[in-house]
């Protein structure tokens, strides 16, 4: 029985080490989000940090502040959602699909 418990602890330690590695790797991965057919584009990293935001010249012609704000929010939310999906995919590789309470 003790041998089986030791194996479980060893597997948990390996999983924890891989998770820490993944956290570092995710910082360098980037994901793009868009809205308005590309009128607003953002880039977020795998840690859900906003890296860049681009607004097309076309939007400035409209001079619609509310539309611009909505497009920014939509683009950022799409980027964050894609980043979270990437996290889930990468975690599934580590855990074999087992759900863990990491809140991502």
Rosetta blueprint (number, residue, H / E / L):
1 X L
2 X H
3 X H
4 X H
5 X H
6 X H
7 X H
8 X H
9 X H
10 X H
11 X H
12 X H
13 X H
14 X H
15 X H
16 X H
17 X H
18 X H
19 X H
20 X H
21 X H
22 X H
23 X H
24 X H
25 X H
26 X H
27 X H
28 X H
29 X L
30 X E
31 X E
32 X E
33 X E
34 X E
35 X E
36 X H
37 X H
38 X H
39 X L
40 X E
41 X E
42 X E
43 X E
44 X E
45 X E
46 X L
47 X L
48 X L
49 X L
50 X E
51 X E
52 X E
53 X E
54 X E
55 X E
56 X L
57 X H
58 X H
59 X H
60 X H
61 X H
62 X H
63 X L
64 X L
65 X H
66 X H
67 X H
68 X H
69 X H
70 X H
71 X H
72 X H
73 X H
74 X H
75 X H
76 X H
77 X H
78 X H
79 X H
80 X H
81 X H
82 X H
83 X H
84 X H
85 X H
86 X H
87 X H
88 X H
89 X H
90 X H
91 X H
92 X H
93 X H
94 X H
95 X H
96 X L
97 X L
98 X L
99 X L
100 X L
101 X L
102 X L
103 X L
104 X L
